[in-house]
């Protein structure tokens, strides 16, 4: 695996079964020239659709999004990734994972079974496979095709105390804590969303008491304030798409830029990126809606220097590069793209 001297290296998660992908790829961006190098296969594993890299331990965690779901754990050493373990999550089609509880546990959201799996972490970064803790979601909602059962889609924290899991099927965000014995206290509803919203992912503002929640099915962003008890209150609902949009679309990724002055959301179907400016009170104002330069934009990432955005267009099997207008925050398309089959997730590696 090459080392970047004038830019960034990203890891790209994919759907590998039934596609030309073989697993996880590295992709280098030269920020001086604004160009990509050719991607390299760095990990062979099945359907690594969501990735998490912890630099301090040099550990890469990937979901294996399958009916019998699992998490694979890799050690980065001597410029290579070596498989340390593969752990059954006892859930179906895991789609998201995150470190929680002051990094003591790894949480995994299992979409099809509507539950979340937690494993305690050893000092090496390996998971204690005997420590499995399951949190089961409950609920259904208005969309009979997509909300016939609970569907956990995101797990994570917004502070050091509360753990949250977002459920698309139940139109809820759940909250709970893991105690010193590794057990879960009572599961509460942090917020009940509007029927048919289909909440997907959360992005926390770094300096305001504000949470941004993207709703996949209603194509809206909910601006939430966090209360002292850890529950949320919705203070704004704002459309993602122009009022004249007639195409079927499903919202996907939600990311703040590095200044936290702009928020970006990808729209699958409309195949676009919506940019919002963040107001003083945390509310949003829509700035623009532009083409993602591909089909089915599943994820995006903002570079640490706040100069570029990379977009993973899943159905066109492309990673497309945009420059950020430093005055308006808007993404500006470039001619740079690379082919990676069915990309689903982009994370910074170095």
C-alpha positions in Angstrom: 0.0 0.0 0.0 1.5 3.3 -1.1 2.2 6.2 1.3 0.8 9.6 0.5 3.4 12.5 0.5 1.2 15.2 -0.9 -2.4 14.4 -0.2 -4.7 11.9 1.5 -5.3 8.2 1.3 -8.9 6.9 1.6 -10.4 3.4 2.1 -13.4 2.5 0.0 -16.0 0.0 1.2 -18.0 -1.9 -1.4 -20.6 -4.5 -2.2 -18.4 -7.3 -3.5 -20.9 -10.1 -4.1 -22.4 -10.2 -7.6 -20.1 -7.3 -8.6 -16.6 -6.8 -9.9 -15.3 -5.7 -6.5 -13.2 -7.9 -4.3 -13.4 -6.0 -1.0 -11.8 -2.8 0.3 -9.7 -0.5 -1.8 -7.3 2.3 -1.1 -7.5 5.5 -3.1 -4.9 8.3 -3.0 -5.7 11.9 -3.8 -2.9 14.3 -4.7 -4.1 17.6 -3.3 -1.5 19.6 -5.1 -2.6 18.5 -8.6 -6.2 17.6 -7.6 -5.9 14.2 -9.2 -6.5 10.6 -8.2 -4.0 7.7 -8.4 -5.3 4.4 -9.4 -7.1 2.5 -6.6 -5.5 -0.6 -5.0 -7.2 -3.7 -3.5 -6.0 -3.8 0.1 -8.5 -6.2 1.8 -10.4 -9.2 0.3 -13.6 -9.8 2.2 -17.4 -10.1 1.4 -19.6 -7.0 1.2 -17.5 -4.6 3.4 -20.2 -1.9 3.0 -19.2 0.1 6.1 -15.7 0.7 7.4 -14.1 2.1 10.6 -10.4 2.7 11.0 -8.9 3.5 14.4 -5.5 5.1 13.8 -4.2 4.7 17.4 -4.4 0.9 17.3 -4.1 0.7 13.5 -7.2 -1.5 13.4 -9.7 -1.6 10.6 -13.2 -2.9 11.3 -15.5 -3.8 8.4 -19.0 -5.1 8.4 -19.8 -8.1 6.2 -23.3 -7.2 5.1 -24.8 -10.7 4.6 -27.8 -12.5 5.9 -25.5 -14.1 8.5 -23.8 -10.9 9.3 -20.3 -10.5 10.7 -17.5 -8.0 11.5 -14.0 -8.5 10.2 -11.0 -7.1 12.2 -7.8 -6.3 10.4 -4.4 -5.0 11.7 -2.5 -2.6 9.6 1.2 -3.4 9.7 4.1 -3.1 7.3 1.8 -1.3 4.8 -0.6 -4.3 4.7 -3.8 -5.4 6.4 -3.9 -8.7 8.1 -7.1 -10.4 9.2 -7.1 -10.9 13.0 -10.6 -12.3 13.5 -14.1 -12.5 12.0 -16.9 -12.3 14.5 -20.6 -13.3 14.0 -22.8 -10.4 15.0 -25.9 -12.7 15.3 -27.9 -10.3 13.2 -28.8 -9.9 9.6 -27.2 -7.6 7.1 -25.1 -5.3 9.3 -24.9 -1.9 7.6 -23.1 0.4 10.1 -20.6 0.3 12.9 -19.0 2.7 15.4 -17.0 2.9 18.6 -19.1 3.8 21.6 -18.8 3.9 25.4 -15.5 5.8 25.4 -14.2 3.3 22.7 -14.7 0.4 25.1 -17.3 -1.2 22.8 -17.9 -1.6 19.1 -21.6 -1.2 18.1 -23.0 -2.8 14.9 -26.4 -1.8 13.4 -28.1 -4.9 11.8 -30.6 -3.6 9.2 -32.7 -6.7 8.4 -33.0 -8.1 11.9 -33.6 -4.6 13.4 -31.2 -4.8 16.3 -27.7 -3.6 17.4 -24.8 -5.8 18.5 -22.2 -4.6 20.9 -18.8 -6.2 21.6 -16.3 -5.2 24.2 -12.8 -4.3 22.8 -9.5 -5.6 24.0 -6.5 -3.3 24.3 -5.2 -4.8 21.0 -8.4 -3.7 19.2 -9.6 -7.2 18.9 -13.2 -8.0 19.9 -14.2 -10.2 22.8 -16.6 -12.5 20.9 -17.9 -13.9 24.2 -19.1 -10.4 25.3 -21.9 -10.0 22.7 -24.7 -7.7 23.9 -27.9 -7.4 21.7 -30.2 -4.4 21.8 -33.5 -5.2 20.0 -35.5 -2.5 18.3 -39.3 -2.5 18.1 -41.8 -0.7 15.9 -43.2 -0.2 12.4 -44.4 2.9 10.5 -46.3 4.3 7.6 -44.3 3.0 4.6 -45.6 -0.6 4.2 -42.7 -1.6 1.9 -39.8 -0.2 3.9 -41.2 0.1 7.4 -42.9 -3.3 8.0 -40.4 -4.0 10.8 -37.6 -2.3 12.6 -34.5 -1.6 10.6 -31.4 -0.4 12.5 -29.3 1.9 10.2 -26.8 3.8 12.4 -25.3 3.4 15.8 -23.0 5.9 17.6 -22.7 8.6 20.3 -23.1 12.4 20.4 -21.4 12.7 23.8 -19.6 10.4 26.2 -22.8 9.3 28.0 -25.6 8.3 25.7 -25.5 5.7 22.9 -28.0 6.2 20.0 -29.3 3.9 17.3 -31.3 5.2 14.4 -34.1 3.0 13.1 -35.5 3.5 9.6 -38.4 1.1 10.1 -39.7 2.4 13.4 -39.2 6.2 12.6 -37.3 6.4 15.9 -34.0 7.1 17.4 -33.4 5.0 20.5 -31.0 5.8 23.4 -29.4 3.7 26.1 -26.2 3.2 28.1 -23.9 0.3 28.7 -23.0 -0.1 32.4 -19.8 -1.2 34.0 -20.9 -4.9 33.9 -21.4 -4.6 30.1 -25.1 -4.7 30.3 -27.6 -2.3 28.7 -30.0 -0.2 30.9 -33.5 0.6 29.7 -34.0 1.4 26.1 -35.8 4.7 25.6 -37.0 6.7 22.6 -34.8 9.7 22.0 -37.3 11.0 19.4 -40.3 9.8 17.5 -40.1 11.1 13.9 -42.9 12.0 11.5 -44.5 8.8 10.1 -42.8 7.8 6.9 -39.6 9.8 7.5 -37.3 6.7 7.5 -34.4 8.2 9.5 -31.0 6.9 8.3 -27.8 8.7 9.7 -26.8 11.3 12.3 -24.2 14.1 12.1 -23.3 16.0 15.3 -22.3 19.7 15.2 -18.9 20.0 16.9 -19.6 23.2 18.8 -23.4 23.6 19.0 -25.9 21.4 20.8 -27.3 20.4 17.5 -27.8 17.0 15.8 -28.6 16.7 12.0 -30.6 13.7 11.0 -31.1 12.7 7.4 -34.5 11.0 6.6 -34.1 8.6 3.7 -37.8 8.1 2.9 -39.2 11.6 3.3 -36.1 13.3 1.8 -35.9 15.8 4.6 -33.3 16.8 7.2 -34.4 17.1 10.8 -32.5 19.6 12.9 -32.5 18.4 16.5 -31.5 19.9 19.8 -30.2 17.5 22.5 -31.9 17.8 25.9 -30.2 17.3 29.3 -31.7 13.8 29.5 -30.2 12.8 26.2 -33.5 13.0 24.3 -33.9 15.1 21.1 -36.3 17.8 20.2 -36.9 18.7 16.5 -36.5 22.4 15.8 -36.5 22.4 12.0 -37.5 20.2 9.1 -36.1 21.1 5.7 -36.5 19.6 2.3 -33.6 18.1 0.5 -34.9 18.4 -3.1 -36.4 21.2 -5.1 -40.2 21.5 -5.0 -40.5 20.5 -8.7 -38.7 17.2 -8.2 -40.8 14.3 -9.4 -38.2 11.5 -9.4 -38.1 8.8 -6.8 -35.2 9.6 -4.5 -33.7 8.2 -1.3 -31.4 10.4 0.9 -28.1 8.8 2.0 -25.0 10.4 3.4 -24.9 13.5 5.7 -21.6 15.2 6.4 -20.5 18.6 7.8 -17.5 20.4 6.3 -14.5 20.9 8.5 -15.6 24.4 9.5 -19.1 23.1 10.4 -20.5 26.0 8.4 -21.9 23.8 5.6 -23.8 20.5 5.5 -23.8 18.1 2.6 -26.4 15.4 1.8 -26.4 12.9 -1.1 -29.6 12.0 -2.9 -29.9 8.6 -4.6 -32.3 8.7 -7.5 -32.1 12.4 -7.9 -28.4 11.7 -8.1 -27.4 14.9 -6.5 -25.7 16.6 -3.6 -27.6 19.2 -1.5 -25.6 21.9 0.2 -26.9 23.8 3.2 -25.4 26.7 5.1 -25.5 26.4 8.9 -27.0 29.4 10.6 -26.0 30.8 14.0 -28.8 28.9 15.7 -27.9 25.7 14.0 -30.8 25.8 11.6 -30.1 25.2 7.9 -30.6 27.2 4.7 -30.4 25.4 1.4 -27.7 26.8 -0.9 -27.7 24.5 -3.9 -28.5 21.1 -5.4 -26.1 19.8 -8.0 -25.4 16.6 -9.9 -23.3 13.9 -8.1 -21.7 13.2 -11.5 -22.8 9.6 -11.2 -25.7 7.3 -10.3 -26.9 6.5 -6.7 -24.5 8.6 -4.6 -24.2 6.4 -1.5 -21.6 8.3 0.5 -19.3 11.3 0.6 -16.3 12.5 2.5 -14.8 16.0 3.0 -11.0 16.2 3.0 -9.3 17.3 6.2 -8.0 20.5 4.4 -11.6 21.3 3.5 -10.7 21.7 -0.2 -12.3 18.6 -1.7 -15.3 16.3 -1.5 -15.2 12.7 -2.7 -18.5 11.1 -3.7 -19.2 7.3 -4.0 -21.7 6.7 -6.8 -22.7 3.1 -6.2 -24.6 2.2 -9.3 -22.2 3.9 -11.7 -19.2 2.4 -9.9 -17.3 5.7 -9.6 -15.6 7.9 -7.1 -16.0 11.5 -8.3 -14.0 14.5 -7.1 -15.4 18.0 -6.3 -13.6 21.1 -5.2 -15.2 23.2 -2.5 -16.0 26.8 -3.3 -14.4 28.5 -0.2 -16.8 31.4 -0.4 -20.1 29.6 -0.8 -19.3 26.1 0.4 -20.7 24.6 -2.8 -19.1 21.5 -4.4 -17.7 22.2 -7.9 -17.4 19.2 -10.2 -13.9 18.3 -11.6 -13.0 15.9 -14.4 -11.5 13.5 -11.8 -13.1 10.1 -11.3 -12.0 6.6 -10.8 -13.8 3.3 -11.3 -14.4 1.1 -8.2 -17.2 -1.4 -8.5 -20.2 -0.7 -6.3 -18.6 1.7 -3.8 -20.7 2.2 -0.6 -18.4 4.0 2.0 -15.4 6.3 2.0 -13.3 6.9 5.1 -10.0 8.7 5.6 -7.0 6.5 6.2 -4.1 8.9 6.2 
